[in-house]
Amino acid sequence: MTTDVPAAAPAAPSGGPPPRRRTPILQVLFGDLIAAGLTVLTAALLLSLLPALRWGVLDAVWSTADPGRCGGGGACWAFVAAKIRFILFGVYPADEQWRPLTVIGLVLAMVLVSLPPRLWGRRLLMAWGVTVGAMLALMWGGFAGLPFVSTANWGGLPVTLLLAILSLGLGFPVAVTLALGRRSRIPVPRFLSVLVIEIIRGMPLVGLLFISSIMMPLLLPAGWTVDKLGRTLAALTIFAAAYLAEVIRGGLQGVPGGQMEAARALGIPVWKSVWHVVLPQAIQKVIPPLTNTAIVMVKNTSLVLIVGVFDMLSAGRTAASDPVWPAPYAEGYLFVGAVYFLICFAISLYARWLEGRVQEKDNR
C-alpha cells in the first residue's frame, strides 16, 4: 500500500530578502487622514500649474523672425533661440566663439573622466591642471594665429564653469590646511586658522567681492596688476576655502583618534598618516555637506555680476534688455535657471551615487 505524499514547496533561498508586500495604490493615497490631505493638496498644486503649462507650451512662440509675434500672451522661446549664443558666450567675438564652446566641451569631458573613483589620483590631478591651463590659453589666445581676447570680453557659461571649478579646486587644499590648522595643538597655526575662517565666514560674499575688486589693486606692489576676473576668482576661492574648512573639520572630528596612534605605531610619518589614513575617512563622512558647499559655490558665481564680471546671468540679463524684443525677462531667466539647475542636480546625483558606494563598502 502506497501513500501519495504531496511535493514540498521549494524553500526560499536562505539569506535572501523577504518578499515585498504590495500596497494598493488607493491605500497609499488615501490610507489615512494625513495621506488623503497630502494627496488632495498635491492634486490642487498640479491643477494650479495648468496655466503655466499653457503659457510655456501650448501658447508659446517657439520660432519666429518677427519679435512682434511674441505679444500674444504665451512664452517667447524664440527669444532664447535668437539670444542663446549671447547668453552662452557673452560678448566674446562671434568669429571666435568656437573657442569657449571647446572649453565647455573640455569641462564636460574632464568631469566624465573624473567620475569613477578608481581613476582618482595624481595623474587625474595633473590632467586637470593641464586641461585648465589649455582652457585658459584657448580663451586668451595670442598664439598659433589665435587672436588675443581680453578677460573683459569673456562671458557666459565658460566664465561660470571656470569660476566654479577653479574656486573649488584652488580652495580645497587651502581648506584642508585651515581645517588641520584649527585642530592643531600649536597655538599660532590654530589662532591664524580660526581668525581666517571666522573673518571670511562673517562676511557676505558680496562684501568680499567688493573688497577684492577695490582693495586688492591697492595692496599689490607698484607696477603689479590683477584683472577683474582674477580678483573675483581670489574672492570666490577664499570664500569657498573657509566654508569647506569647517566641513572638513567636522569630518576630521568623526575619525577616531586611534587611527593616528596606530599609524604612528607602524612608523608612518605624520603627513602620510593624515593624507592616506585620516583625510580619506573624514571626506567620506562629509560627502553631503561637501556636495552642498559645491552647489552653493556654483550658484554663488551668479553674484559676480555686481563687480562687472560678465557671467551667464549677466549675459541673460543684458540680452533681456534688447528693445527689439517685447521684454521677455521670464524666458531668459528661466533658461539661465534651467542651466544652473542641471549643473547642480548633476552634482547632487553624483554625490548620492558616491554615498551609496561608501555605504556598500561599510556594510561589507
C-alpha positions as CSV (number, residue, x, y, z in Angstrom):
1,M,0.0,0.0,0.0
2,T,1.4,3.3,-1.0
3,T,0.6,6.8,0.1
4,D,0.9,9.8,-2.1
5,V,2.9,12.5,-0.3
6,P,2.4,16.0,-1.7
7,A,5.6,17.5,-3.0
8,A,7.2,20.0,-0.7
9,A,7.1,23.6,-1.9
10,P,10.6,24.9,-2.9
11,A,12.3,26.6,0.1
12,A,13.1,30.2,-0.2
13,P,16.8,30.8,-0.6
14,S,18.4,31.4,2.8
15,G,19.7,34.8,3.4
16,G,17.6,36.4,0.7
17,P,15.4,39.5,1.2
18,P,11.9,38.9,2.4
19,P,9.1,39.2,-0.2
20,R,7.8,42.6,-0.6
21,R,4.2,43.3,0.3
22,R,2.4,45.3,-2.4
23,T,0.2,48.0,-1.0
24,P,-2.8,49.1,-3.2
25,I,-2.4,52.5,-4.7
26,L,-5.6,53.8,-3.2
27,Q,-4.4,52.8,0.3
28,V,-1.2,54.7,-0.3
29,L,-3.0,57.8,-1.5
30,F,-6.0,57.8,0.9
31,G,-5.0,55.3,3.6
32,D,-5.3,57.8,6.5
33,L,-6.3,61.4,7.0
34,I,-2.7,62.7,6.5
35,A,-2.2,60.8,3.3
36,A,-5.6,61.9,1.9
37,G,-4.8,65.5,2.8
38,L,-1.4,65.4,1.1
39,T,-2.9,63.8,-2.0
40,V,-5.6,66.4,-2.3
41,L,-3.0,69.2,-1.7
42,T,-0.7,67.7,-4.4
43,A,-3.6,67.5,-6.9
44,A,-4.6,71.1,-6.2
45,L,-1.0,72.2,-6.7
46,L,-0.8,70.3,-10.1
47,L,-4.0,71.9,-11.2
48,S,-2.7,75.4,-10.3
49,L,0.2,74.8,-12.7
50,L,-2.0,74.3,-15.7
51,P,-2.0,78.0,-16.6
52,A,1.8,77.9,-16.5
53,L,1.8,74.9,-18.8
54,R,-0.5,76.7,-21.2
55,W,1.8,79.8,-21.1
56,G,5.0,77.8,-21.5
57,V,4.0,75.2,-24.0
58,L,0.6,75.5,-25.7
59,D,0.5,79.3,-26.4
60,A,4.3,79.6,-26.7
61,V,6.1,81.0,-29.7
62,W,9.0,78.7,-30.4
63,S,10.4,80.1,-33.6
64,T,9.8,83.4,-35.4
65,A,11.8,86.1,-37.3
66,D,9.3,88.8,-36.2
67,P,9.6,89.7,-32.5
68,G,6.2,91.3,-32.7
69,R,4.6,87.9,-32.7
70,C,5.7,87.4,-29.0
71,G,3.0,89.7,-27.6
72,G,0.2,87.1,-27.7
73,G,0.3,86.1,-24.0
74,G,2.4,82.9,-24.4
75,A,6.1,82.3,-23.7
76,C,8.6,83.7,-26.3
77,W,11.1,80.9,-26.5
78,A,12.1,82.3,-29.9
79,F,13.9,85.0,-27.9
80,V,16.0,82.3,-26.2
81,A,16.8,80.8,-29.6
82,A,17.8,84.2,-31.0
83,K,19.9,85.1,-28.0
84,I,21.4,81.7,-27.0
85,R,24.9,82.5,-28.4
86,F,25.0,85.7,-26.5
87,I,23.7,84.1,-23.2
88,L,26.2,81.2,-23.5
89,F,29.3,83.2,-24.7
90,G,28.6,86.8,-23.8
91,V,30.5,89.5,-25.8
92,Y,33.2,87.1,-26.9
93,P,34.0,87.8,-30.6
94,A,31.4,86.0,-32.7
95,D,34.0,84.6,-35.1
96,E,36.0,83.0,-32.2
97,Q,33.1,81.5,-30.2
98,W,34.2,78.1,-31.2
99,R,36.9,78.6,-28.5
100,P,34.5,79.0,-25.5
101,L,32.4,76.2,-27.0
102,T,35.5,74.0,-27.0
103,V,36.2,75.0,-23.3
104,I,32.7,73.8,-22.4
105,G,33.3,70.5,-24.2
106,L,36.6,70.1,-22.3
107,V,35.0,70.7,-19.0
108,L,32.3,68.1,-19.7
109,A,34.9,65.6,-20.9
110,M,37.1,66.0,-17.8
111,V,34.1,65.8,-15.5
112,L,33.0,62.5,-17.1
113,V,36.6,61.1,-16.9
114,S,36.7,62.1,-13.2
115,L,33.5,60.3,-12.2
116,P,34.9,56.8,-11.4
117,P,36.8,56.8,-8.1
118,R,39.3,54.3,-9.3
119,L,40.7,57.0,-11.6
120,W,41.3,59.4,-8.8
121,G,45.0,60.1,-8.1
122,R,48.0,62.1,-9.1
123,R,47.5,61.5,-12.8
124,L,44.0,62.8,-12.8
125,L,45.1,65.9,-10.8
126,M,47.8,66.5,-13.4
127,A,45.3,66.0,-16.2
128,W,43.0,68.6,-14.7
129,G,45.9,71.1,-14.3
130,V,46.9,70.7,-17.9
131,T,43.3,70.9,-19.1
132,V,42.6,74.0,-17.1
133,G,45.8,75.6,-18.5
134,A,44.7,74.7,-22.0
135,M,41.3,76.1,-21.5
136,L,42.7,79.4,-20.2
137,A,45.2,79.6,-23.0
138,L,42.4,78.9,-25.5
139,M,40.2,81.6,-24.1
140,W,43.1,84.1,-24.1
141,G,44.6,83.3,-27.4
142,G,47.5,85.3,-28.7
143,F,49.4,82.3,-30.1
144,A,49.3,80.0,-33.1
145,G,47.3,82.5,-35.1
146,L,44.6,82.9,-32.4
147,P,43.6,86.5,-31.8
148,F,44.1,87.7,-28.2
149,V,40.8,88.2,-26.3
150,S,40.9,90.1,-23.1
151,T,39.2,88.7,-20.0
152,A,36.9,91.8,-20.2
153,N,35.3,90.1,-23.2
154,W,34.9,86.7,-21.6
155,G,31.4,85.9,-20.6
156,G,28.5,83.4,-20.4
157,L,28.7,79.8,-19.4
158,P,32.5,79.3,-19.8
159,V,33.1,82.0,-17.1
160,T,30.6,80.4,-14.8
161,L,32.2,77.0,-15.2
162,L,35.8,78.3,-14.9
163,L,35.0,80.3,-11.8
164,A,33.2,77.4,-10.1
165,I,35.9,74.8,-10.9
166,L,38.9,77.0,-10.1
167,S,37.4,78.4,-6.9
168,L,36.6,74.9,-5.6
169,G,39.8,73.3,-6.9
170,L,42.1,76.0,-5.5
171,G,40.1,76.4,-2.3
172,F,40.1,72.7,-1.3
173,P,43.8,72.4,-0.4
174,V,43.5,75.8,1.4
175,A,40.5,74.4,3.3
176,V,42.4,71.2,4.3
177,T,45.2,73.4,5.6
178,L,42.8,75.6,7.6
179,A,40.9,72.6,9.0
180,L,44.2,70.9,10.1
181,G,45.5,74.2,11.5
182,R,42.3,74.7,13.5
183,R,42.7,71.3,15.1
184,S,46.4,71.7,15.7
185,R,47.7,71.8,19.3
186,I,50.2,74.5,18.3
187,P,48.7,77.9,19.3
188,V,50.0,80.0,16.3
189,P,48.6,78.0,13.4
190,R,45.4,77.3,15.4
191,F,44.9,81.0,16.0
192,L,45.6,82.0,12.4
193,S,43.3,79.4,11.1
194,V,40.4,80.4,13.4
195,L,41.0,84.1,12.5
196,V,40.8,83.5,8.8
197,I,37.8,81.2,8.9
198,E,35.8,83.4,11.2
199,I,36.5,86.6,9.4
200,I,35.6,85.1,6.0
201,R,32.5,83.4,7.3
202,G,31.4,86.5,9.0
203,M,31.4,88.5,5.7
204,P,28.9,88.2,2.9
205,L,30.2,87.2,-0.4
206,V,29.1,90.4,-1.9
207,G,31.2,92.4,0.5
208,L,34.2,90.1,-0.1
209,L,33.8,90.6,-3.9
210,F,33.8,94.4,-3.4
211,I,36.9,94.2,-1.2
212,S,38.8,92.1,-3.6
213,S,37.8,94.3,-6.5
214,I,38.7,97.6,-4.8
215,M,41.4,96.9,-2.2
216,M,43.5,94.2,-3.9
217,P,44.9,96.6,-6.5
218,L,46.0,98.9,-3.6
219,L,47.8,96.1,-1.7
220,L,49.8,94.9,-4.7
221,P,53.3,96.3,-5.3
222,A,53.8,99.2,-7.8
223,G,53.6,98.0,-11.3
224,W,51.7,94.8,-10.5
225,T,48.1,94.4,-11.5
226,V,45.4,91.7,-11.5
227,D,42.5,91.9,-13.8
228,K,38.9,91.9,-12.7
229,L,38.3,88.2,-13.3
230,G,41.4,87.3,-11.3
231,R,40.3,89.4,-8.4
232,T,36.9,87.8,-8.5
233,L,38.4,84.3,-8.5
234,A,40.5,85.2,-5.5
235,A,37.4,86.2,-3.5
236,L,35.5,83.1,-4.5
237,T,38.4,80.9,-3.7
238,I,39.0,82.2,-0.1
239,F,35.2,82.2,0.5
240,A,35.0,78.5,-0.6
241,A,38.1,77.6,1.4
242,A,36.6,79.0,4.7
243,Y,33.3,77.0,4.3
244,L,35.0,73.8,3.1
245,A,37.4,74.0,6.0
246,E,34.6,73.8,8.5
247,V,33.0,70.9,6.6
248,I,36.3,69.0,6.6
249,R,36.9,69.8,10.2
250,G,33.6,68.1,11.0
251,G,34.8,65.0,9.2
252,L,38.1,65.0,11.0
253,Q,36.3,65.1,14.3
254,G,34.4,61.9,13.3
255,V,37.6,59.9,12.7
256,P,38.7,58.0,15.9
257,G,41.9,59.2,17.4
258,G,43.2,55.6,17.4
259,Q,43.7,55.8,13.7
260,M,46.6,58.3,14.1
261,E,48.0,56.3,17.0
262,A,48.0,53.1,15.0
263,A,49.8,54.9,12.1
264,R,52.4,56.2,14.5
265,A,52.9,52.8,16.0
266,L,53.6,51.4,12.5
267,G,56.2,54.1,11.9
268,I,54.2,56.0,9.3
269,P,55.1,59.8,9.1
270,V,52.5,62.2,10.3
271,W,51.9,63.8,6.9
272,K,51.4,60.4,5.3
273,S,49.0,59.3,8.1
274,V,47.0,62.4,7.6
275,W,46.9,62.2,3.8
276,H,46.4,58.4,3.4
277,V,44.6,57.4,6.6
278,V,42.7,60.3,8.2
279,L,41.6,62.6,5.3
280,P,40.0,59.8,3.2
281,Q,37.9,58.7,6.1
282,A,37.0,62.3,7.0
283,I,35.9,63.2,3.5
284,Q,33.8,60.0,3.2
285,K,31.9,61.1,6.3
286,V,31.0,64.6,5.0
287,I,30.0,63.9,1.3
288,P,26.6,65.5,1.8
289,P,27.8,68.8,3.3
290,L,30.7,68.9,0.7
291,T,28.1,68.5,-2.0
292,N,26.0,71.3,-0.5
293,T,29.0,73.6,-0.5
294,A,29.9,72.8,-4.1
295,I,26.3,73.5,-5.2
296,V,26.3,76.8,-3.3
297,M,29.5,77.9,-4.9
298,V,28.2,77.1,-8.4
299,K,25.2,79.3,-7.6
300,N,27.4,82.0,-6.0
301,T,29.1,82.6,-9.3
302,S,26.0,84.5,-10.3
303,L,26.8,87.2,-7.8
304,V,29.9,88.3,-9.7
305,L,27.8,90.5,-11.9
306,I,27.8,93.1,-9.2
307,V,31.6,93.7,-9.8
308,G,31.2,93.7,-13.6
309,V,32.2,90.1,-14.4
310,F,30.1,89.0,-17.4
311,D,28.9,85.6,-16.3
312,M,25.9,83.7,-17.7
313,L,23.3,85.5,-15.5
314,S,24.8,88.9,-16.6
315,A,24.5,87.8,-20.2
316,G,20.9,86.7,-19.8
317,R,20.1,90.0,-18.1
318,T,21.7,92.1,-20.8
319,A,20.0,90.0,-23.5
320,A,16.6,90.7,-22.0
321,S,17.2,94.4,-22.3
322,D,17.1,94.3,-26.1
323,P,14.4,96.8,-27.1
324,V,13.6,94.8,-30.3
325,W,12.0,92.1,-28.2
326,P,8.9,92.7,-26.0
327,A,10.7,92.4,-22.7
328,P,10.9,88.5,-22.4
329,Y,12.6,88.6,-19.0
330,A,10.9,85.4,-17.7
331,E,12.0,83.3,-20.6
332,G,15.6,84.4,-20.4
333,Y,15.9,83.9,-16.7
334,L,14.1,80.5,-16.9
335,F,16.7,79.3,-19.4
336,V,19.6,80.5,-17.3
337,G,17.9,79.0,-14.2
338,A,17.5,75.7,-16.0
339,V,21.2,75.6,-16.9
340,Y,22.1,76.2,-13.2
341,F,19.6,73.6,-12.1
342,L,21.1,70.9,-14.5
343,I,24.6,71.6,-13.2
344,C,23.5,71.5,-9.5
345,F,21.3,68.5,-10.0
346,A,24.0,66.5,-11.7
347,I,26.3,67.2,-8.8
348,S,23.6,66.1,-6.4
349,L,23.0,62.8,-8.3
350,Y,26.8,62.1,-8.4
351,A,27.1,62.7,-4.6
352,R,24.2,60.3,-3.9
353,W,26.0,57.7,-6.0
354,L,29.2,58.2,-4.0
355,E,27.3,57.9,-0.8
356,G,25.9,54.6,-1.9
357,R,29.3,53.2,-2.7
358,V,30.6,54.3,0.7
359,Q,27.7,52.6,2.4
360,E,28.2,49.4,0.4
361,K,31.9,49.3,1.5
362,D,30.9,49.9,5.1
363,N,28.4,47.1,5.1
364,R,30.9,44.5,3.8
